Amino acid sequence: MRVEIAAAIFVGDDHAHGALRLLALFVRGRHVWAVDPRDVPVLDVFLDRQVPCLADSYRDLARLSAVQFGAYAVDDASPPVRVSPDDLDDHVADLELPAVVVVENSGSDGSFLKALFSLFGGRELLKAMDENWLIVGHGGGGDTYRRAEEEHSRFRRLDRVAVVFDSDRMSPGDPVKNAARIEQVRKRVPHVHVLRLREAENYLPNKLLRCARPYRESSTRIDFLKRLSFDQRGHFDMKNGFGPNGVPVTQEALYDGVSPRTIAGLTNGFGRDVIRLFEEDAAKTLTDADFENDVGTGVPDELRGIVAMLRKIV
């Protein structure tokens, strides 16, 4: 997060401990220090008094930050966090905690998020995950709502929790599953994204599905999958397929007109762990076209939106 510290914090010694804790975060690169050039003189005096041995290194960082103060621009960035003497302790506590993105399954959905960060301009979010500055919280299905609210309550002032929900829609336009509970979460946690498609697995392009074993069976299954429309593919059970009973009653209208041979060819899905295909080396070579052509129009924009949302909490 981009942090501006009021000059009053550096006057006298009353706030020295909290100020130095913030400076340590900036030195590590955990947050970005936004220094108003007009505050540099009072900061110089503070550093010489409090940390004379480290003053030069902090001063260099401050001056670099001051040069960048007016030029800083990120399209999807949040407004800077402004820290004053009255709220210093609260902000230090919040900024020292890791940001949290709550998902249904931290292991599998974490693979999905890492791929998005790599593909859609979120390299700094990958670093944040590696450093445990951003953690993926395991919601465990029905507990996702409770976990999101619990994580949010740990922060005193800042909104540093986000939630990514599967929609679990069986057809386009269906109500989101548990929509009422999701709206309850939104009232407390502003950073919420509900996937437009059924589940995260529905965002896997063919290039990754070809990596599923056994390869021959996957290749055949992809051929049948390609016969579906974007809406049909986006709400297909990628993990389990249609099963031995064929199309569920709730999806009969969606798959009306699809040949029995195609339905039979999709009896099985790509397996319970198919989402982990986002960890394959092939994921690093994905392009917007892979998502647009295989998954659906506008999908890259949705995925970039998730990255932009998470950038705001880190």
Backbone as numpy.savetxt, mean C-alpha at the origin, in Angstrom:
# Nx Ny Nz CAx CAy CAz Cx Cy Cz
7.24 10.46 5.75 6.39 11.65 5.75 7.28 12.89 5.75
6.77 13.97 5.20 7.49 15.24 5.16 7.12 16.03 6.41
8.12 16.45 7.16 7.90 17.02 8.48 8.52 18.42 8.57
7.72 19.38 8.99 8.19 20.73 9.27 8.19 20.94 10.78
9.31 21.42 11.31 9.44 21.64 12.75 9.45 23.14 13.02
8.55 23.59 13.88 8.49 25.01 14.21 9.80 25.47 14.84
10.26 26.65 14.46 11.53 27.17 14.98 11.51 27.30 16.49
10.33 27.51 17.08 10.23 27.68 18.53 10.73 26.46 19.28
10.69 25.30 18.66 11.15 24.07 19.31 12.66 24.13 19.57
13.38 24.88 18.74 14.83 24.94 18.86 15.30 26.09 19.75
14.37 26.85 20.30 14.71 27.95 21.19 14.74 27.43 22.62
15.85 27.57 23.29 15.96 27.05 24.65 16.17 25.54 24.64
16.00 24.93 25.83 16.31 23.51 26.00 15.09 22.66 26.35
13.94 23.28 26.49 12.77 22.54 26.98 12.36 21.39 26.06
12.59 21.54 24.77 12.11 20.54 23.81 13.26 19.79 23.14
14.43 19.87 23.74 15.62 19.30 23.09 15.50 17.79 22.88
14.99 17.08 23.86 14.93 15.62 23.74 14.05 15.21 22.57
12.86 15.77 22.49 11.96 15.43 21.39 12.53 15.85 20.05
13.16 17.03 20.00 13.73 17.51 18.74 14.83 16.58 18.25
15.68 16.11 19.15 16.77 15.23 18.75 16.25 13.86 18.30
15.16 13.42 18.88 14.55 12.16 18.41 14.04 12.32 16.98
13.48 13.48 16.66 13.04 13.73 15.29 14.23 13.79 14.34
15.29 14.47 14.75 16.46 14.59 13.88 17.05 13.21 13.57
17.01 12.32 14.55 17.52 10.96 14.31 16.72 10.25 13.22
15.43 10.50 13.16 14.60 9.90 12.11 14.98 10.44 10.74
15.29 11.71 10.67 15.67 12.31 9.38 17.02 11.79 8.91
17.96 11.64 9.84 19.29 11.15 9.47 19.20 9.75 8.88
18.31 8.94 9.41 18.15 7.56 8.91 17.37 7.52 7.59
16.78 8.63 7.20 16.00 8.66 5.97 14.59 8.15 6.15
14.17 8.02 7.39 12.84 7.47 7.65 11.74 8.47 7.28
12.00 9.73 7.54 11.09 10.80 7.15 11.90 11.91 6.51
11.21 12.84 5.86 11.87 13.94 5.15 11.75 15.21 5.98
12.87 15.85 6.22 12.91 17.08 7.00 12.69 18.27 6.08
11.66 19.04 6.33 11.39 20.24 5.55 11.82 21.45 6.38
12.94 22.05 6.01 13.53 23.15 6.79 13.29 24.47 6.07
12.60 25.36 6.73 12.44 26.71 6.20 13.80 27.41 6.30
14.34 27.93 5.20 15.66 28.58 5.25 15.76 29.66 6.32
14.65 30.29 6.65 14.68 31.35 7.67 14.94 30.81 9.07
14.78 29.49 9.24 14.97 28.88 10.56 16.40 28.38 10.78
17.23 28.42 9.76 18.58 27.85 9.87 19.41 28.53 10.96
19.40 29.85 11.13 20.22 30.46 12.18 19.89 29.95 13.59
18.60 29.89 13.94 18.24 29.41 15.28 18.57 27.93 15.42
18.48 27.18 14.33 18.84 25.77 14.36 20.34 25.60 14.59
21.14 26.45 13.98 22.59 26.38 14.17 22.96 26.53 15.64
22.35 27.48 16.30 22.63 27.72 17.72 22.22 26.50 18.55
21.06 25.95 18.24 20.57 24.76 18.96 21.54 23.59 18.81
21.98 23.33 17.61 22.87 22.19 17.37 24.21 22.37 18.08
24.76 23.56 18.03 26.04 23.80 18.71 25.92 23.60 20.21
24.75 23.92 20.74 24.55 23.80 22.18 24.24 22.36 22.61
23.43 21.65 21.84 22.94 20.34 22.26 23.80 19.18 21.79
24.29 19.25 20.57 25.06 18.12 20.01 26.28 18.64 19.27
27.21 19.25 19.97 28.35 19.86 19.28 29.15 18.88 18.44
29.24 17.63 18.88 30.02 16.65 18.11 29.34 16.26 16.80
28.03 16.36 16.77 27.27 15.97 15.58 26.71 17.18 14.83
27.02 18.36 15.31 26.39 19.56 14.76 26.62 19.71 13.27
27.84 19.43 12.82 28.14 19.64 11.40 27.31 18.72 10.50
27.15 17.45 10.91 26.38 16.53 10.06 24.90 16.91 10.04
24.35 17.29 11.20 22.96 17.74 11.23 22.80 19.04 10.43
23.79 19.92 10.54 23.73 21.20 9.84 23.74 20.99 8.32
24.56 20.05 7.86 24.59 19.76 6.42 23.23 19.26 5.93
22.63 18.37 6.74 21.31 17.85 6.37 20.28 18.98 6.36
20.35 19.85 7.34 19.40 20.95 7.43 19.52 21.88 6.23
20.74 22.18 5.83 20.93 23.11 4.72 20.48 22.49 3.40
20.74 21.20 3.24 20.25 20.52 2.04 18.72 20.54 2.01
18.12 20.29 3.16 16.65 20.30 3.24 16.10 21.70 2.99
16.83 22.71 3.44 16.38 24.09 3.23 16.41 24.46 1.76
17.43 23.97 1.04 17.52 24.23 -0.39 16.33 23.61 -1.12
15.90 22.43 -0.65 14.81 21.70 -1.30 13.43 22.17 -0.83
13.40 23.04 0.17 12.15 23.42 0.83 11.09 23.91 -0.15
11.49 24.82 -1.04 10.51 25.39 -1.96 10.31 24.61 -3.22
11.20 23.63 -3.46 11.13 22.90 -4.73 10.45 21.55 -4.59
10.15 21.15 -3.35 9.61 19.81 -3.11 8.23 19.67 -3.72
8.05 18.65 -4.53 6.74 18.42 -5.15 6.58 16.96 -5.51
5.57 16.32 -4.95 5.18 14.97 -5.34 3.68 15.02 -5.57
3.23 14.59 -6.73 1.84 14.78 -7.12 0.85 14.24 -6.10
1.17 13.06 -5.52 0.20 12.43 -4.62 0.62 12.54 -3.16
1.51 13.50 -2.86 1.99 13.64 -1.48 0.93 14.30 -0.61
0.94 13.94 0.68 0.08 14.60 1.64 0.71 15.92 2.05
-0.06 16.83 2.65 0.54 18.04 3.21 1.57 17.66 4.27
2.56 18.49 4.50 3.58 18.15 5.49 2.99 18.07 6.90
3.63 17.28 7.73 3.29 17.24 9.15 3.96 18.44 9.81
3.18 19.28 10.44 3.73 20.49 11.07 3.77 20.28 12.58
4.97 20.34 13.13 5.18 20.03 14.54 5.45 21.32 15.31
4.70 21.52 16.38 4.86 22.70 17.24 5.27 22.24 18.64
5.69 23.17 19.50 6.05 22.76 20.86 4.93 22.04 21.59
3.69 22.45 21.36 2.56 21.86 22.09 2.28 20.41 21.70
2.59 20.03 20.47 2.27 18.68 20.02 3.52 17.86 19.68
4.67 18.34 20.11 5.93 17.66 19.77 5.94 16.21 20.23
5.60 15.96 21.48 5.68 14.59 22.01 4.76 13.64 21.25
3.55 14.10 20.95 2.61 13.25 20.21 3.15 12.93 18.82
3.68 13.93 18.14 4.18 13.69 16.79 5.41 12.79 16.79
6.29 12.97 17.75 7.46 12.08 17.84 7.01 10.64 18.01
6.07 10.42 18.91 5.57 9.06 19.15 4.98 8.46 17.88
4.20 9.25 17.14 3.57 8.74 15.92 4.58 8.48 14.82
5.55 9.36 14.68 6.52 9.22 13.59 7.53 8.11 13.84
7.70 7.73 15.10 8.61 6.62 15.42 7.95 5.27 15.20
6.62 5.22 15.22 5.92 3.96 14.97 5.95 3.62 13.48
5.92 2.33 13.14 5.79 1.97 11.73 4.39 2.25 11.22
4.29 2.68 9.98 2.98 2.77 9.33 2.48 1.34 9.09
1.17 1.19 8.98 0.58 -0.15 8.86 -0.44 -0.17 7.72
-0.31 -1.15 6.84 -1.37 -1.42 5.86 -1.97 -2.76 6.22
-3.25 -2.78 6.52 -3.93 -3.99 6.95 -4.57 -4.66 5.74
-4.32 -5.96 5.61 -4.87 -6.76 4.52 -5.41 -8.05 5.12
-6.11 -8.82 4.30 -6.68 -10.06 4.81 -5.60 -11.07 5.17
-4.60 -11.20 4.31 -3.53 -12.17 4.54 -2.19 -11.47 4.32
-1.44 -11.26 5.39 -0.21 -10.47 5.29 0.84 -11.13 4.41
0.87 -12.46 4.39 1.86 -13.15 3.57 1.57 -13.03 2.09
0.41 -13.48 1.68 0.10 -13.48 0.25 -0.17 -12.07 -0.27
-0.94 -11.28 0.46 -1.24 -9.93 0.00 0.00 -9.04 0.06
0.93 -9.39 0.94 2.19 -8.65 0.97 2.96 -8.81 -0.32
2.89 -9.99 -0.94 3.53 -10.21 -2.24 2.91 -9.31 -3.30
1.61 -9.19 -3.26 0.88 -8.32 -4.19 1.33 -6.87 -4.04
1.40 -6.39 -2.80 1.78 -5.00 -2.58 3.22 -4.73 -3.00
4.11 -5.65 -2.70 5.51 -5.44 -3.10 5.64 -5.34 -4.61
4.89 -6.15 -5.32 4.92 -6.07 -6.78 4.41 -4.71 -7.26
3.36 -4.22 -6.64 2.84 -2.91 -7.02 3.87 -1.81 -6.78
4.55 -1.88 -5.64 5.56 -0.86 -5.33 6.66 -0.86 -6.38
7.07 -2.05 -6.78 8.15 -2.18 -7.75 7.73 -1.68 -9.13
6.49 -1.95 -9.50 6.03 -1.65 -10.86 5.51 -0.23 -11.04
4.97 0.34 -9.97 4.24 1.60 -10.11 4.84 2.73 -9.27
6.16 2.80 -9.26 6.83 3.97 -8.70 6.86 4.05 -7.19
6.85 2.91 -6.52 6.88 2.93 -5.06 8.15 2.36 -4.47
9.29 2.68 -5.06 10.56 2.13 -4.57 10.81 2.50 -3.11
10.43 3.73 -2.74 10.65 4.14 -1.35 9.78 3.32 -0.40
8.66 2.79 -0.89 7.80 1.95 -0.06 8.41 0.57 0.12
9.11 0.08 -0.90 9.85 -1.18 -0.75 10.92 -1.03 0.33
11.63 0.07 0.31 12.64 0.33 1.34 11.98 0.40 2.72
10.84 1.06 2.78 10.14 1.17 4.06 9.74 -0.21 4.59
9.32 -1.12 3.71 8.99 -2.48 4.15 10.24 -3.21 4.61
11.33 -3.06 3.87 12.58 -3.73 4.25 13.08 -3.25 5.61
12.85 -1.98 5.91 13.32 -1.39 7.17 12.29 -1.53 8.30
11.15 -2.15 7.99 10.05 -2.25 8.96 9.49 -0.89 9.35
9.59 0.08 8.44 8.93 1.37 8.63 7.50 1.30 8.13
7.23 0.34 7.29 5.88 0.03 6.83 5.68 -1.46 7.01
4.69 -1.84 7.79 4.44 -3.26 8.02 3.07 -3.63 7.45
2.96 -4.87 7.02 1.71 -5.39 6.49 1.01 -6.14 7.62
-0.11 -5.61 8.06 -0.84 -6.20 9.18 -1.79 -7.29 8.71
-1.77 -8.41 9.41 -2.61 -9.56 9.04 -4.00 -9.38 9.64
-4.99 -9.20 8.77 -6.35 -9.03 9.24 -7.07 -10.33 9.50
-6.77 -11.36 8.68 -7.39 -12.66 8.90 -8.87 -12.67 8.63
-9.27 -12.14 7.47 -10.69 -12.20 7.11 -11.53 -11.26 7.95
-12.43 -11.83 8.76 -13.35 -11.02 9.55 -12.68 -10.13 10.57
-11.43 -10.45 10.95 -10.73 -9.63 11.92 -10.07 -8.41 11.30
-10.13 -8.29 9.98 -9.50 -7.15 9.31 -10.05 -5.83 9.84
-11.35 -5.77 10.07 -11.99 -4.54 10.55 -11.47 -4.18 11.94
-11.46 -5.17 12.82 -10.98 -4.93 14.19 -9.51 -4.54 14.19
-8.70 -5.25 13.38 -7.27 -4.96 13.35 -7.02 -3.54 12.85
-7.75 -3.11 11.85 -7.57 -1.76 11.31 -7.86 -0.71 12.37
-8.94 -0.89 13.11 -9.31 0.09 14.13 -8.33 0.06 15.30
-7.84 -1.13 15.65 -6.85 -1.23 16.73 -5.55 -0.52 16.35
-5.10 -0.74 15.12 -3.87 -0.09 14.68 -4.04 1.42 14.65
-5.19 1.87 14.18 -5.45 3.32 14.12 -5.41 3.94 15.51
-5.91 3.22 16.51 -5.98 3.77 17.87 -4.60 3.92 18.51
-3.57 3.30 17.94 -2.22 3.41 18.50 -1.59 4.78 18.22
-2.11 5.47 17.22 -1.56 6.77 16.84 -2.32 7.90 17.54
-1.58 8.90 17.97 -2.17 9.99 18.74 -2.77 11.07 17.84
-2.07 11.40 16.75 -2.50 12.50 15.91 -2.53 12.17 14.42
-1.61 11.35 13.97 -1.44 11.14 12.53 -2.20 9.92 12.04
-2.70 10.01 10.81 -3.37 8.87 10.17 -2.32 8.07 9.41
-1.79 7.03 10.05 -0.70 6.26 9.44 -1.09 4.80 9.27
-2.39 4.57 9.11 -2.91 3.22 8.87 -3.75 3.25 7.60
-3.59 2.22 6.78 -4.40 2.06 5.57 -4.94 0.64 5.54
-5.99 0.44 4.79 -6.59 -0.89 4.64 -6.87 -1.14 3.17
-6.54 -2.34 2.71 -6.90 -2.78 1.37 -7.81 -3.99 1.51
-9.05 -3.84 1.06 -10.05 -4.90 1.16 -10.26 -5.56 -0.21
-10.42 -6.89 -0.22 -11.02 -7.54 -1.38 -12.48 -7.10 -1.45
-13.00 -6.96 -2.67 -14.42 -6.61 -2.77 -15.31 -7.83 -2.56
-14.79 -9.01 -2.93 -15.56 -10.26 -2.86 -16.85 -10.19 -3.66
-16.89 -9.30 -4.64 -18.06 -9.23 -5.52 -18.11 -10.46 -6.41
-19.29 -11.01 -6.60 -19.45 -12.13 -7.50 -19.70 -11.68 -8.93
-20.14 -10.43 -9.10 -20.40 -9.86 -10.42 -20.16 -8.36 -10.34
-19.83 -7.72 -11.46 -19.67 -6.26 -11.46 -20.97 -5.59 -11.02
-20.86 -4.58 -10.22 -22.05 -3.86 -9.78 -22.70 -4.44 -8.54
-22.28 -5.66 -8.14 -22.80 -6.20 -6.89 -22.34 -5.33 -5.72
-23.12 -5.30 -4.65 -22.64 -4.60 -3.45 -21.35 -5.24 -2.94
-20.48 -4.42 -2.41 -19.26 -4.95 -1.80 -19.65 -5.78 -0.58
-19.03 -6.94 -0.44 -19.31 -7.77 0.72 -18.94 -7.02 2.00
-19.81 -7.07 2.98 -19.59 -6.39 4.26 -19.41 -4.88 4.08
-20.16 -4.30 3.14 -20.02 -2.87 2.85 -20.27 -2.01 4.09
-21.22 -2.40 4.91 -21.54 -1.60 6.09 -20.36 -1.55 7.06
-19.70 -2.70 7.24 -18.56 -2.73 8.15 -17.38 -1.94 7.58
-17.21 -2.01 6.27 -16.13 -1.24 5.64 -16.37 0.25 5.83
-17.61 0.68 5.71 -17.92 2.10 5.90 -17.68 2.52 7.34
-17.90 1.61 8.28 -17.58 1.92 9.68 -16.09 2.16 9.84
-15.28 1.33 9.18 -13.83 1.50 9.25 -13.43 2.83 8.63
-14.05 3.19 7.52 -13.72 4.46 6.84 -13.92 5.67 7.75
-14.86 5.58 8.66 -15.13 6.72 9.54 -13.95 7.00 10.46
-13.15 5.98 10.74 -12.00 6.15 11.61 -10.69 6.13 10.84
-10.63 5.32 9.79 -9.40 5.14 9.02 -9.63 5.72 7.63
-9.10 6.89 7.33 -9.42 7.53 6.05 -8.81 6.86 4.83
-7.73 6.12 5.01 -7.03 5.53 3.87 -7.51 4.09 3.65
-8.58 3.94 2.88 -9.18 2.63 2.61 -9.35 2.47 1.11
-8.94 1.30 0.60 -9.18 0.99 -0.81 -9.86 -0.37 -0.90
-10.97 -0.42 -1.62 -11.66 -1.68 -1.90 -11.37 -2.05 -3.35
-10.82 -3.22 -3.56 -10.46 -3.64 -4.91 -11.69 -3.66 -5.81
-11.50 -3.19 -7.02 -12.62 -3.16 -7.98 -12.99 -4.57 -8.41
-11.99 -5.44 -8.56 -12.25 -6.83 -8.93 -12.51 -7.65 -7.68
-12.74 -8.93 -7.87 -13.17 -9.78 -6.76 -12.11 -9.89 -5.66
-10.90 -10.25 -6.04 -9.81 -10.45 -5.08 -8.50 -10.01 -5.72
-7.45 -9.94 -4.91 -6.13 -9.56 -5.45 -5.67 -10.53 -6.53
-6.06 -11.80 -6.41 -5.65 -12.80 -7.40 -6.17 -12.48 -8.80
-7.25 -11.76 -8.88 -7.83 -11.43 -10.19 -7.01 -10.41 -10.97
-5.99 -9.86 -10.33 -5.13 -8.87 -11.00 -3.89 -9.51 -11.62
-3.77 -10.83 -11.56 -2.61 -11.52 -12.12 -2.69 -11.56 -13.64
-1.73 -10.96 -14.36 -1.71 -11.07 -15.82 -1.27 -12.46 -16.26
-1.51 -12.76 -17.52 -1.18 -14.09 -18.05 0.30 -14.41 -17.93
1.15 -13.40 -18.05 2.59 -13.64 -17.96 2.97 -14.30 -16.64
2.28 -13.95 -15.57 2.56 -14.56 -14.28 1.83 -15.89 -14.12
0.63 -15.98 -14.64 -0.11 -17.25 -14.54 0.63 -18.38 -15.24
1.39 -18.04 -16.27 2.16 -19.08 -16.98 3.26 -19.67 -16.09
3.57 -19.00 -14.99 4.59 -19.51 -14.07 4.02 -20.52 -13.07
2.70 -20.71 -13.08 2.07 -21.64 -12.15 2.34 -23.08 -12.58
2.63 -23.92 -11.62 2.88 -25.33 -11.91 1.63 -26.15 -11.62
1.48 -27.27 -12.34 2.26 -27.74 -13.50 2.01 -26.86 -14.72
3.08 -26.55 -15.44 3.04 -25.56 -16.50 2.05 -25.91 -17.61
2.00 -27.18 -18.00 1.13 -27.57 -19.11 -0.34 -27.34 -18.75
-0.70 -27.72 -17.53 -2.09 -27.50 -17.10 -2.42 -26.01 -17.03
-1.48 -25.23 -16.53 -1.70 -23.79 -16.43 -1.87 -23.17 -17.81
-1.04 -23.61 -18.75 -1.12 -23.07 -20.10 -2.50 -23.34 -20.71
-2.99 -24.56 -20.52 -4.31 -24.90 -21.04 -5.39 -24.07 -20.35
-5.25 -23.90 -19.05 -6.25 -23.14 -18.30 -6.25 -21.67 -18.73
-5.08 -21.13 -19.02 -5.00 -19.74 -19.49 -5.72 -19.58 -20.82
-5.60 -20.58 -21.69 -6.30 -20.51 -22.98 -7.80 -20.36 -22.78
-8.34 -21.09 -21.81 -9.77 -20.96 -21.52 -10.07 -19.61 -20.85
-9.19 -19.19 -19.98 -9.39 -17.92 -19.28 -9.46 -16.75 -20.26
-8.68 -16.84 -21.31 -8.63 -15.77 -22.32 -9.94 -15.65 -23.10
-10.79 -16.66 -23.00 -12.08 -16.61 -23.69 -13.13 -15.83 -22.90
-12.81 -15.50 -21.67 -13.74 -14.74 -20.83 -13.58 -13.25 -21.11
-14.64 -12.50 -20.87 -14.57 -11.05 -20.93 -13.81 -10.54 -19.70
-13.45 -9.26 -19.71 -12.77 -8.69 -18.54 -13.63 -8.82 -17.29
-14.93 -8.56 -17.41 -15.80 -8.66 -16.24 -15.87 -10.10 -15.73
-15.95 -11.05 -16.65 -16.02 -12.46 -16.24 -14.72 -12.89 -15.58
-13.62 -12.53 -16.18 -12.32 -12.89 -15.61 -12.11 -12.21 -14.26
-12.54 -10.96 -14.16 -12.32 -10.20 -12.94 -13.09 -10.71 -11.74
-14.06 -11.61 -11.97 -14.87 -12.14 -10.86 -14.84 -13.66 -10.81
-13.91 -14.23 -11.56 -13.67 -15.68 -11.54 -12.87 -16.03 -10.29
-13.14 -17.20 -9.73 -12.38 -17.67 -8.56 -11.04 -18.22 -9.04
-10.02 -17.36 -9.04 -8.72 -17.74 -9.60 -8.06 -18.85 -8.81
-8.36 -18.97 -7.54 -7.72 -20.00 -6.72 -8.36 -21.37 -6.94
-9.67 -21.42 -6.95 -10.37 -22.71 -6.92 -11.09 -23.07 -8.21
-11.29 -22.11 -9.10 -12.05 -22.40 -10.31 -13.54 -22.51 -10.02
-14.27 -23.00 -11.01 -15.72 -23.15 -10.85 -16.08 -24.35 -9.97
-15.18 -25.32 -9.89 -15.49 -26.52 -9.12 -16.31 -27.51 -9.92
-16.54 -28.69 -9.36 -17.25 -29.75 -10.09 -18.70 -29.43 -10.41
-19.28 -28.49 -9.68 -20.69 -28.16 -9.92 -20.89 -27.05 -10.95
-19.79 -26.55 -11.49 -19.91 -25.52 -12.52 -20.16 -24.13 -11.96
-20.76 -23.29 -12.76 -20.97 -21.89 -12.40 -21.92 -21.78 -11.20
-21.53 -21.05 -10.15 -22.44 -20.85 -9.01 -23.71 -20.12 -9.46
-24.78 -20.39 -8.74 -26.07 -19.78 -9.08 -25.96 -18.26 -9.11
-25.19 -17.69 -8.17 -25.08 -16.24 -8.08 -24.32 -15.62 -9.26
-23.68 -16.47 -10.08 -22.92 -15.95 -11.21 -23.46 -16.41 -12.56
-24.62 -17.03 -12.56 -25.16 -17.56 -13.81 -25.38 -16.47 -14.85
-25.85 -15.32 -14.44 -26.08 -14.23 -15.40 -24.76 -13.73 -15.97
-23.73 -13.66 -15.14 -22.43 -13.16 -15.59 -21.82 -14.07 -16.65
-21.97 -15.38 -16.46 -21.32 -16.33 -17.38 -22.29 -16.91 -18.41
-23.46 -16.30 -18.51 -24.41 -16.74 -19.53 -23.80 -16.57 -20.92
-23.85 -17.61 -21.70 -23.31 -17.55 -23.06 -21.90 -18.09 -23.18
-21.23 -18.33 -22.06 -19.90 -18.94 -22.11 -20.07 -20.43 -22.42
-19.28 -20.95 -23.31 -19.46 -22.34 -23.76 -19.22 -23.32 -22.63
-19.97 -24.44 -22.63 -19.75 -25.47 -21.62 -18.31 -25.97 -21.61
-17.67 -26.00 -22.77 -16.28 -26.46 -22.83 -15.36 -25.51 -22.06
-15.60 -24.23 -22.17 -14.79 -23.26 -21.43 -15.04 -23.39 -19.93
-16.30 -23.54 -19.55 -16.62 -23.71 -18.13 -15.93 -24.96 -17.59
-15.98 -26.04 -18.35 -15.33 -27.29 -17.92 -13.82 -27.10 -17.82
-13.26 -26.33 -18.76 -11.82 -26.10 -18.75 -11.36 -25.27 -17.57
-12.30 -24.59 -16.93 -11.98 -23.78 -15.75 -12.56 -24.37 -14.48
-12.77 -25.70 -14.51 -13.25 -26.39 -13.31 -12.30 -26.16 -12.14
-11.01 -26.22 -12.43 -10.00 -25.98 -11.40 -9.40 -24.59 -11.58
-8.92 -24.03 -10.49 -8.23 -22.75 -10.56 -6.72 -22.95 -10.58
-6.00 -21.91 -10.17 -4.54 -21.95 -10.22 -3.91 -22.24 -8.86
-4.73 -22.58 -7.88 -4.18 -22.98 -6.58 -4.32 -21.92 -5.51
-4.29 -22.37 -4.27 -4.51 -21.48 -3.13 -3.45 -20.39 -3.01
-2.23 -20.70 -3.46 -1.13 -19.73 -3.31 -0.82 -19.00 -4.59
-1.78 -18.91 -5.49 -1.52 -18.30 -6.79 -1.06 -16.85 -6.67
-1.49 -16.15 -5.63 -1.09 -14.75 -5.46 0.42 -14.60 -5.34
1.09 -15.64 -4.88 2.54 -15.56 -4.71 3.29 -15.55 -6.05
2.55 -15.71 -7.14 3.19 -15.55 -8.45 3.70 -14.12 -8.64
3.18 -13.19 -7.85 3.70 -11.83 -7.91 5.14 -11.75 -7.41
5.64 -12.83 -6.77 7.03 -12.87 -6.32 7.97 -13.38 -7.40
7.43 -13.89 -8.50 8.27 -14.43 -9.57 9.08 -13.32 -10.25
10.24 -13.70 -10.78 11.07 -12.73 -11.50 10.30 -12.08 -12.64
9.39 -12.84 -13.23 8.61 -12.31 -14.36 7.79 -11.09 -13.95
7.48 -10.97 -12.65 6.69 -9.82 -12.19 7.44 -8.51 -12.41
8.77 -8.58 -12.40 9.57 -7.36 -12.56 9.51 -6.82 -13.98
9.04 -7.64 -14.91 9.01 -7.22 -16.32 7.61 -6.84 -16.78
6.65 -6.84 -15.88 5.28 -6.50 -16.25 5.18 -5.04 -16.69
4.27 -4.78 -17.61 4.03 -3.42 -18.10 2.55 -3.08 -17.95
2.23 -1.82 -18.15 0.82 -1.42 -18.15 0.02 -2.25 -19.14
0.63 -2.54 -20.29 -0.08 -3.28 -21.33 -0.46 -4.68 -20.86
0.38 -5.31 -20.04 0.04 -6.64 -19.53 -1.25 -6.59 -18.72
-1.39 -5.57 -17.91 -2.60 -5.43 -17.10 -3.79 -5.00 -17.96
-3.56 -4.04 -18.85 -4.65 -3.54 -19.69 -5.19 -4.63 -20.61
-4.31 -5.43 -21.19 -4.72 -6.43 -22.18 -5.28 -7.69 -21.54
-4.77 -8.06 -20.37 -5.18 -9.32 -19.75 -6.25 -9.13 -18.67
-6.08 -8.11 -17.85 -6.92 -7.96 -16.66 -8.06 -6.97 -16.89
-7.77 -5.85 -17.53 -8.86 -4.92 -17.80 -8.42 -3.49 -17.97
-9.22 -2.74 -18.68 -8.95 -1.32 -18.91 -9.01 -0.55 -17.59
-8.03 0.30 -17.38 -8.01 1.12 -16.18 -7.36 0.47 -14.98
-6.97 -0.80 -15.10 -6.37 -1.50 -13.96 -5.07 -0.84 -13.50
-4.15 -0.46 -14.40 -2.92 0.20 -13.92 -3.21 1.45 -13.10
-4.23 2.21 -13.49 -4.57 3.42 -12.74 -5.04 3.07 -11.33
-5.83 2.01 -11.22 -6.28 1.60 -9.88 -5.09 1.20 -9.02
-4.17 0.43 -9.58 -3.03 -0.05 -8.81 -2.10 1.10 -8.43
-1.93 2.06 -9.32 -1.15 3.26 -8.96 -1.83 4.03 -7.82
-3.15 4.00 -7.81 -3.88 4.67 -6.73 -3.60 4.05 -5.38
-3.44 2.72 -5.34 -3.10 2.05 -4.08 -1.72 2.51 -3.61
-0.76 2.56 -4.54 0.59 3.01 -4.19 0.55 4.44 -3.66
-0.21 5.30 -4.32 -0.31 6.70 -3.89 -0.92 6.80 -2.49
-1.92 5.98 -2.21 -2.54 5.99 -0.88 -1.54 5.60 0.19
-0.75 4.56 -0.07 0.18 4.08 0.94 1.36 5.04 1.12
1.70 5.76 0.06 2.77 6.76 0.20 2.39 7.82 1.24
1.11 8.09 1.37 0.65 9.13 2.29 0.82 8.76 3.76
0.94 7.47 4.06 1.04 7.08 5.47 2.47 6.81 5.90
3.39 6.69 4.95 4.78 6.34 5.27 5.60 7.60 5.50
